[in-house]
Amino acid sequence: MMEFINFYLIPGLALGSVYALGAIGISMIFGILRFAHFAHGDVMTLGAYGTLTAVWMSGLHPLLMLPVGIVLVVLAVLAVDKVFYKPLRDLPTIYTVIASFGVALIFRSLIQLIWGSQNEVFIRGVQKPVVLFDLIRVSLLHIESIAIIVVVAIALHYFLSRTRTGRSMRAVSDNAELARVAGLDTEKVVRSTWIIGGSLAAIAGVLAGLDTNIQPNLGWNLILPMFAAAVLGGIGKPMGALLGGMVIGLIEELSSYPWITDEPLINPSYKTATAFLIMVILLIFRPQGLLKGRLF
């Protein structure tokens, strides 16, 4: 039982937290700007490298330098929206989707040009696990990841339900034309979407980099599970994306647990495919996702 908690359940929750942080931004952009932002993974990578540079210069812990990565990402996504996406808003969605592929390649090329293509790590050396009640042995990073997603869930729920900007974002997501006719500042809503989505992507990038290492394809390798989480939770539903991310992360980790014999139920090499298979089966019977998102 303790092996299940230490090596499968808690790592699954931590992995789900990374997916959820990225999926929230994808879901919000899809719900408000109406396109799939395929550069979101590379936005995560940019946040990780920005934070890494601040760690090199200051010598402080990566989570303390996280605001530097967030600021870098927010400035980058706001500039990209103004230069690349805004001129395409009145055209069919496919133009913006293709543009996002181009932006992803631009981000990745700039990262390789500035920081190189070699693997980097935030913290060198072996990190000792935290021991709780002489039974639970858990990585400090996993505790931090789960704590961050709890704080994000509470803050996001408060922002979307209690603030004027949050209610405007929900209105634009439901019906952009009606919101514009009603006098809502849709450009402010768009900026808020990029700021929130970019900030959460930067946090996800740093957590993913802390768990493994940092390299230019860090975010691109996570883009498909994050899209799966956004679709599973319900397109346009940020809290659904959070839930979808946790479900995808748990399924990936628990699918390799020896449920029947002493051997893993699914070879760990296939655990990502397992999560996608369950997502597809679920969407066949509930295509609007877990929280009844938008159907396009």
Phi, psi and chi 1 to 4 in degrees:
 res  aa     phi    psi   chi1   chi2   chi3   chi4
   1 MET       -  -45.0 -177.1   61.5 -176.5      -
   2 MET   -67.8  -31.9  -62.2  -45.4  -59.5      -
   3 GLU   -62.9  -39.8  179.7 -172.7    9.3      -
   4 PHE   -61.1  -44.3  173.2   78.3      -      -
   5 ILE   -69.8  -46.1  -64.6  174.9      -      -
   6 ASN   -69.9  -40.4  -69.2  -23.7      -      -
   7 PHE  -108.8   -6.8  -60.1  115.8      -      -
   8 TYR  -128.9  -53.3  -65.2   90.2      -      -
   9 LEU   -66.8  -53.1 -179.3   60.6      -      -
  10 ILE   -67.0  -44.7  -65.9  176.2      -      -
  11 PRO   -60.3  -34.1  -27.2   36.4      -      -
  12 GLY   -64.6  -41.2      -      -      -      -
  13 LEU   -65.6  -39.1  -68.5  172.8      -      -
  14 ALA   -66.7  -43.9      -      -      -      -
  15 LEU   -63.6  -40.8  178.9   62.3      -      -
  16 GLY   -62.0  -32.7      -      -      -      -
  17 SER   -64.1  -41.9  -59.2      -      -      -
  18 VAL   -64.1  -46.0  173.7      -      -      -
  19 TYR   -60.0  -43.4  -70.9  163.2      -      -
  20 ALA   -63.9  -42.5      -      -      -      -
  21 LEU   -61.3  -40.2  -72.0  167.2      -      -
  22 GLY   -73.3  -38.5      -      -      -      -
  23 ALA   -68.1  -30.1      -      -      -      -
  24 ILE   -60.5  -46.1  -69.7  171.7      -      -
  25 GLY   -63.2  -42.9      -      -      -      -
  26 ILE   -60.5  -44.0  -70.4  173.6      -      -
  27 SER   -66.2  -41.2 -176.1      -      -      -
  28 MET   -66.0  -43.0  -67.9  176.1   70.9      -
  29 ILE   -64.7  -41.3  -66.8  168.9      -      -
  30 PHE   -64.1  -41.0 -148.5  124.2      -      -
  31 GLY   -71.7  -35.4      -      -      -      -
  32 ILE   -99.9  -43.7  -67.9  174.6      -      -
  33 LEU   -94.8   -8.9  -65.4  169.4      -      -
  34 ARG    65.4   36.2  -55.1  -70.7 -163.8  -89.0
  35 PHE  -149.7  155.6   77.3   96.4      -      -
  36 ALA   -83.6  117.3      -      -      -      -
  37 HIS   -90.2   92.1 -171.3 -137.3      -      -
  38 PHE   -76.5   -4.6  -76.7   96.8      -      -
  39 ALA   -89.5    2.4      -      -      -      -
  40 HIS   -63.7  -35.9 -148.6   69.5      -      -
  41 GLY   -63.9  -39.4      -      -      -      -
  42 ASP   -73.1  -25.2  -63.8  -78.8      -      -
  43 VAL   -63.8  -40.7  169.6      -      -      -
  44 MET   -58.0  -45.9  -72.3  175.6   54.0      -
  45 THR   -61.6  -41.5  -51.0      -      -      -
  46 LEU   -60.9  -41.1 -179.6   63.7      -      -
  47 GLY   -62.8  -39.4      -      -      -      -
  48 ALA   -65.4  -44.0      -      -      -      -
  49 TYR   -69.2  -37.1  -86.8  102.7      -      -
  50 GLY   -61.6  -42.9      -      -      -      -
  51 THR   -67.1  -39.3  -56.3      -      -      -
  52 LEU   -60.5  -41.6  178.4   65.4      -      -
  53 THR   -62.1  -41.6  -57.1      -      -      -
  54 ALA   -64.5  -35.8      -      -      -      -
  55 VAL   -66.3  -42.8  170.2      -      -      -
  56 TRP   -59.9  -40.3  -75.9  -18.6      -      -
  57 MET   -79.0  -30.4  -63.4  176.3   66.8      -
  58 SER  -104.6  -30.0   67.1      -      -      -
  59 GLY    78.7    7.6      -      -      -      -
  60 LEU   -88.2  170.7  -63.3  176.9      -      -
  61 HIS   -65.3  144.6 -168.4  -82.3      -      -
  62 PRO   -56.0  -37.4  -26.3   33.9      -      -
  63 LEU   -67.8  -27.6  -67.0 -176.5      -      -
  64 LEU   -73.9  -29.4  -66.1  177.2      -      -
  65 MET   -91.2    1.6  -68.8  -67.2   97.5      -
  66 LEU   -55.9  -38.4 -173.6   53.3      -      -
  67 PRO   -55.7  -31.9  -28.0   36.4      -      -
  68 VAL   -64.0  -45.4  176.6      -      -      -
  69 GLY   -63.9  -38.5      -      -      -      -
  70 ILE   -64.1  -45.4  -68.8  175.2      -      -
  71 VAL   -61.5  -43.6  170.1      -      -      -
  72 LEU   -60.0  -44.5  175.4   63.6      -      -
  73 VAL   -67.0  -43.5  164.4      -      -      -
  74 VAL   -61.6  -44.0  167.5      -      -      -
  75 LEU   -62.1  -39.6  -67.7  176.0      -      -
  76 ALA   -67.1  -46.1      -      -      -      -
  77 VAL   -71.1  -33.8  -67.5      -      -      -
  78 LEU   -66.4  -39.4  -71.2  176.8      -      -
  79 ALA   -67.0  -41.9      -      -      -      -
  80 VAL   -63.2  -41.2  163.5      -      -      -
  81 ASP   -62.4  -42.9  177.2   65.7      -      -
  82 LYS   -68.0  -40.2 -175.8  174.1 -177.5  178.7
  83 VAL   -84.5  -42.1  174.8      -      -      -
  84 PHE  -104.8  -45.4  -67.3  101.6      -      -
  85 TYR   -87.9  -39.0  -62.0  146.9      -      -
  86 LYS   -58.9  -43.1 -172.8  175.1 -179.5  179.3
  87 PRO   -64.8  -14.7  -22.0   33.7      -      -
  88 LEU  -101.7    1.6  -59.3  174.9      -      -
  89 ARG   -63.7  -29.8  -90.2 -179.4 -153.2  146.5
  90 ASP   -88.8   -2.1  -66.7  -29.0      -      -
  91 LEU   -93.3  165.7  -63.5  175.9      -      -
  92 PRO   -54.6  149.9  -27.6   35.3      -      -
  93 THR   -57.6  -30.9  -56.4      -      -      -
  94 ILE   -59.2  -30.9 -173.7   64.0      -      -
  95 TYR   -63.7  -43.4  -71.5   88.6      -      -
  96 THR   -69.8  -36.5  -40.9      -      -      -
  97 VAL   -62.2  -46.0  172.5      -      -      -
  98 ILE   -64.2  -38.7  -67.5  173.6      -      -
  99 ALA   -61.0  -36.6      -      -      -      -
 100 SER   -66.6  -32.0   76.1      -      -      -
 101 PHE   -63.2  -43.1  -86.7  109.8      -      -
 102 GLY   -62.8  -42.1      -      -      -      -
 103 VAL   -62.6  -38.8  170.0      -      -      -
 104 ALA   -59.6  -44.2      -      -      -      -
 105 LEU   -66.4  -37.0  -67.1  174.9      -      -
 106 ILE   -63.1  -47.7  -68.6  172.0      -      -
 107 PHE   -58.5  -46.3  -87.4  142.1      -      -
 108 ARG   -65.3  -40.4 -144.5  171.0  -50.0  154.9
 109 SER   -66.2  -41.8  -61.1      -      -      -
 110 LEU   -64.0  -39.3  -73.4  175.0      -      -
 111 ILE   -62.6  -44.5  -72.6  169.5      -      -
 112 GLN   -65.3  -36.3  -71.8  178.3  -30.4      -
 113 LEU   -68.0  -40.2 -179.7   65.8      -      -
 114 ILE   -83.8  -46.7  -63.2  171.9      -      -
 115 TRP  -106.2   -8.7  -73.9  -77.3      -      -
 116 GLY    85.9  174.8      -      -      -      -
 117 SER  -106.8    3.4   56.7      -      -      -
 118 GLN   -76.6  158.0   67.6  -81.0    8.7      -
 119 ASN   -72.6  140.2  -68.8  -18.4      -      -
 120 GLU  -127.5  156.9  -57.5  -74.5   -4.7      -
 121 VAL  -129.2  149.1  -67.1      -      -      -
 122 PHE   -73.7  -46.5  -82.1  116.5      -      -
 123 ILE  -128.2  124.7  -58.6  173.5      -      -
 124 ARG   -88.8  154.5  -61.0 -172.5 -177.0  -80.5
 125 GLY    93.6  167.9      -      -      -      -
 126 VAL   -81.9  130.1  178.2      -      -      -
 127 GLN   -95.5  121.5  -55.9  -60.9  -50.6      -
 128 LYS   -70.9  140.0  -67.3 -177.1  177.9  178.7
 129 PRO   -73.4  160.1   27.2  -34.5      -      -
 130 VAL   -88.5  130.3  176.2      -      -      -
 131 VAL  -104.3  122.9 -179.6      -      -      -
 132 LEU  -117.2  128.0  -58.1  173.5      -      -
 133 PHE    57.1   29.2  -49.5  112.6      -      -
 134 ASP    58.4   11.3  -67.7  -28.9      -      -
 135 LEU  -126.1  -46.4  -66.3  172.5      -      -
 136 ILE   -90.0  121.2  -60.7  176.0      -      -
 137 ARG  -115.0  112.5  -59.6  172.6   65.7   84.0
 138 VAL  -134.7  142.5   54.7      -      -      -
 139 SER   -66.6  140.1  164.5      -      -      -
 140 LEU   -61.1  -34.6  178.9   60.3      -      -
 141 LEU   -62.2  -39.4  170.9   63.9      -      -
 142 HIS   -65.7  -39.2  -68.2  167.6      -      -
 143 ILE   -61.7  -44.3  -63.3  176.4      -      -
 144 GLU   -64.1  -40.9  -67.9  166.7  -14.9      -
 145 SER   -62.9  -44.8  -61.6      -      -      -
 146 ILE   -67.6  -39.5  -64.3  169.4      -      -
 147 ALA   -64.0  -40.5      -      -      -      -
 148 ILE   -64.0  -42.4  -73.4  173.9      -      -
 149 ILE   -68.6  -31.3 -160.6   62.3      -      -
 150 VAL   -65.9  -45.4  170.4      -      -      -
 151 VAL   -62.4  -43.5  172.4      -      -      -
 152 VAL   -61.6  -42.6  167.1      -      -      -
 153 ALA   -60.9  -45.0      -      -      -      -
 154 ILE   -66.1  -46.5  -64.4  172.1      -      -
 155 ALA   -64.8  -41.0      -      -      -      -
 156 LEU   -66.6  -41.7 -169.2   63.1      -      -
 157 HIS   -62.0  -44.2  174.9   71.7      -      -
 158 TYR   -63.0  -44.8  176.9   83.1      -      -
 159 PHE   -62.5  -45.9  175.4   78.8      -      -
 160 LEU   -73.6  -26.3  -67.5  174.5      -      -
 161 SER  -102.5  -23.0   60.9      -      -      -
 162 ARG  -115.2  -15.8  -58.6  -65.9 -179.8   85.6
 163 THR  -102.9  157.0   67.3      -      -      -
 164 ARG   -65.2  -42.8 -178.6 -178.9  177.2   86.0
 165 THR   -64.4  -40.7  -56.1      -      -      -
 166 GLY   -63.5  -42.3      -      -      -      -
 167 ARG   -66.8  -34.4  -71.9 -166.4  -70.6  -92.0
 168 SER   -65.3  -39.0  -62.1      -      -      -
 169 MET   -63.8  -39.8  -67.7  173.8   71.7      -
 170 ARG   -66.3  -38.3  -70.0  165.9   55.6 -165.4
 171 ALA   -66.0  -43.6      -      -      -      -
 172 VAL   -65.1  -38.1  173.5      -      -      -
 173 SER   -63.5  -38.8  178.2      -      -      -
 174 ASP   -71.4  -45.0  -70.1  -21.3      -      -
 175 ASN  -159.2   98.2 -168.2  -38.2      -      -
 176 ALA   -64.3  -41.8      -      -      -      -
 177 GLU   -65.0  -44.3  -73.3  -59.0  -38.4      -
 178 LEU   -63.9  -38.5 -176.7   60.4      -      -
 179 ALA   -64.7  -38.7      -      -      -      -
 180 ARG   -67.6  -42.1 -170.9  177.6  -66.4  112.3
 181 VAL   -64.4  -33.6  171.0      -      -      -
 182 ALA   -74.7   -4.5      -      -      -      -
 183 GLY    98.2    8.4      -      -      -      -
 184 LEU   -73.6  142.8  -67.9 -179.2      -      -
 185 ASP   -79.8   92.4 -174.1   -9.8      -      -
 186 THR   -68.0  -30.1   54.5      -      -      -
 187 GLU   -66.3  -35.7  -76.1  -57.3  -45.0      -
 188 LYS   -65.4  -39.4 -179.7 -179.3  177.1 -178.3
 189 VAL   -62.3  -42.2  169.1      -      -      -
 190 VAL   -62.0  -45.0  169.6      -      -      -
 191 ARG   -62.1  -42.4  -73.8 -165.2  -62.3  -86.8
 192 SER   -62.0  -38.4  -60.1      -      -      -
 193 THR   -61.9  -45.8  -57.7      -      -      -
 194 TRP   -65.5  -40.0  -75.3  115.6      -      -
 195 ILE   -64.3  -46.3  -69.3  171.0      -      -
 196 ILE   -68.3  -49.2  -64.9  171.9      -      -
 197 GLY   -61.7  -42.7      -      -      -      -
 198 GLY   -65.9  -40.4      -      -      -      -
 199 SER   -62.3  -46.8  -60.1      -      -      -
 200 LEU   -66.5  -35.4  -63.4 -177.9      -      -
 201 ALA   -64.1  -40.2      -      -      -      -
 202 ALA   -62.8  -42.2      -      -      -      -
 203 ILE   -62.4  -44.2  -62.4  171.9      -      -
 204 ALA   -62.0  -39.6      -      -      -      -
 205 GLY   -63.0  -41.5      -      -      -      -
 206 VAL   -67.4  -42.8  171.1      -      -      -
 207 LEU   -63.7  -41.5  -67.1  178.8      -      -
 208 ALA   -64.7  -39.1      -      -      -      -
 209 GLY   -67.5  -36.4      -      -      -      -
 210 LEU   -66.7  -33.4  -80.1  167.0      -      -
 211 ASP   -77.2  -29.0 -159.8   28.4      -      -
 212 THR  -129.1 -100.7   54.3      -      -      -
 213 ASN  -153.4  175.5   55.0   52.2      -      -
 214 ILE  -110.6  127.9  -52.0  171.0      -      -
 215 GLN  -152.0  161.4   40.3   88.7   15.9      -
 216 PRO   -56.9  -25.1  -28.3   36.3      -      -
 217 ASN   -94.7   12.7  -72.4  -36.1      -      -
 218 LEU   -52.7  -54.9  171.8   69.9      -      -
 219 GLY   -75.2  -35.5      -      -      -      -
 220 TRP   -61.1  -35.8  179.5 -109.1      -      -
 221 ASN   -68.4  -17.2  -66.4  -22.8      -      -
 222 LEU  -103.3   -2.9  -60.4  175.8      -      -
 223 ILE   -65.2  -38.8 -168.3   69.9      -      -
 224 LEU   -68.0  -47.1  -71.6 -179.7      -      -
 225 PRO   -59.7  -34.0  -24.1   33.1      -      -
 226 MET   -69.6  -40.0  -67.4 -170.0  -57.2      -
 227 PHE   -63.8  -40.7  -95.8  100.2      -      -
 228 ALA   -59.9  -40.5      -      -      -      -
 229 ALA   -64.3  -41.9      -      -      -      -
 230 ALA   -64.6  -42.4      -      -      -      -
 231 VAL   -69.2  -42.0  173.2      -      -      -
 232 LEU   -61.9  -41.1 -178.4   62.4      -      -
 233 GLY   -73.9  -24.8      -      -      -      -
 234 GLY   116.7  114.6      -      -      -      -
 235 ILE   -59.4  132.3  -72.2  -62.7      -      -
 236 GLY    86.7    2.7      -      -      -      -
 237 LYS  -113.6   96.4  -63.1  -73.7 -175.5 -178.4
 238 PRO   -56.5  -41.9  -25.3   34.2      -      -
 239 MET   -68.8  -30.0  -60.3  -53.6  -69.9      -
 240 GLY   -66.9  -39.8      -      -      -      -
 241 ALA   -62.1  -38.8      -      -      -      -
 242 LEU   -61.6  -46.9 -167.9  152.5      -      -
 243 LEU   -64.3  -43.0  177.1   61.3      -      -
 244 GLY   -61.1  -40.1      -      -      -      -
 245 GLY   -62.0  -42.7      -      -      -      -
 246 MET   -65.3  -39.3  -59.4  -54.1  -68.8      -
 247 VAL   -65.2  -46.5  170.3      -      -      -
 248 ILE   -61.8  -44.5  -66.2  -69.8      -      -
 249 GLY   -62.0  -43.6      -      -      -      -
 250 LEU   -66.2  -42.9  -78.9  172.0      -      -
 251 ILE   -61.1  -42.6  -71.6  174.6      -      -
 252 GLU   -60.0  -45.7  -77.7 -164.9   14.9      -
 253 GLU   -76.2  -42.6  -68.6  -61.5  -35.2      -
 254 LEU   -73.7  -19.6  -60.9 -173.6      -      -
 255 SER   -68.0  -20.2   63.9      -      -      -
 256 SER   -97.6    6.7   58.5      -      -      -
 257 TYR   -76.3  140.5 -178.1   72.0      -      -
 258 PRO   -73.5   76.2   26.2  -34.3      -      -
 259 TRP   -69.6  -34.5  -68.9   98.2      -      -
 260 ILE  -109.3  -52.3  -59.5  174.2      -      -
 261 THR  -115.2 -166.8   65.1      -      -      -
 262 ASP   -79.9   -7.3  -68.0  -23.1      -      -
 263 GLU   -93.2  151.6  -61.8  -64.5  -36.2      -
 264 PRO   -55.1  139.0  -22.9   32.5      -      -
 265 LEU   -58.9  -44.1 -179.9   64.0      -      -
 266 ILE  -126.4  134.7  -59.2  -68.1      -      -
 267 ASN   -54.8  130.7 -171.9  -50.8      -      -
 268 PRO   -53.9  -23.2  -27.0   35.1      -      -
 269 SER   -65.2  -22.5  -58.2      -      -      -
 270 TYR  -106.4    8.3  -56.9  115.9      -      -
 271 LYS   -65.8  -31.4   59.9 -176.2 -177.8 -178.0
 272 THR   -65.5  -40.7  -58.0      -      -      -
 273 ALA   -64.2  -34.7      -      -      -      -
 274 THR   -61.4  -44.3  -53.2      -      -      -
 275 ALA   -61.4  -40.7      -      -      -      -
 276 PHE   -67.8  -37.9  -84.7   95.0      -      -
 277 LEU   -62.0  -45.4  176.3   63.2      -      -
 278 ILE   -65.9  -37.5  -66.1  177.0      -      -
 279 MET   -62.0  -43.8 -177.8 -158.4   72.2      -
 280 VAL   -64.2  -43.6  170.6      -      -      -
 281 ILE   -61.4  -41.9  -66.0  173.2      -      -
 282 LEU   -65.0  -41.2  178.4   63.4      -      -
 283 LEU   -71.0  -23.3  -70.1 -177.3      -      -
 284 ILE   -62.4  -38.8  -70.3  173.4      -      -
 285 PHE   -94.7  -18.9  -63.2   98.3      -      -
 286 ARG  -143.4   72.8 -165.9 -179.9  173.6   84.6
 287 PRO   -64.6  -18.5   22.4  -33.2      -      -
 288 GLN   -81.3    1.6   69.9  -88.0   39.5      -
 289 GLY    84.5  178.2      -      -      -      -
 290 LEU   -64.7  -36.5  -64.6  174.4      -      -
 291 LEU  -109.6   28.2  -64.2 -168.5      -      -
 292 LYS    54.9   63.7  -64.4 -176.2  178.9  179.7
 293 GLY   -81.2 -168.9      -      -      -      -
 294 ARG   -74.5  143.8 -176.7 -173.5  -56.7  -83.4
 295 LEU  -108.8  121.4  -74.4  175.0      -      -
 296 PHE  -101.1      -  -70.8   88.5      -      -
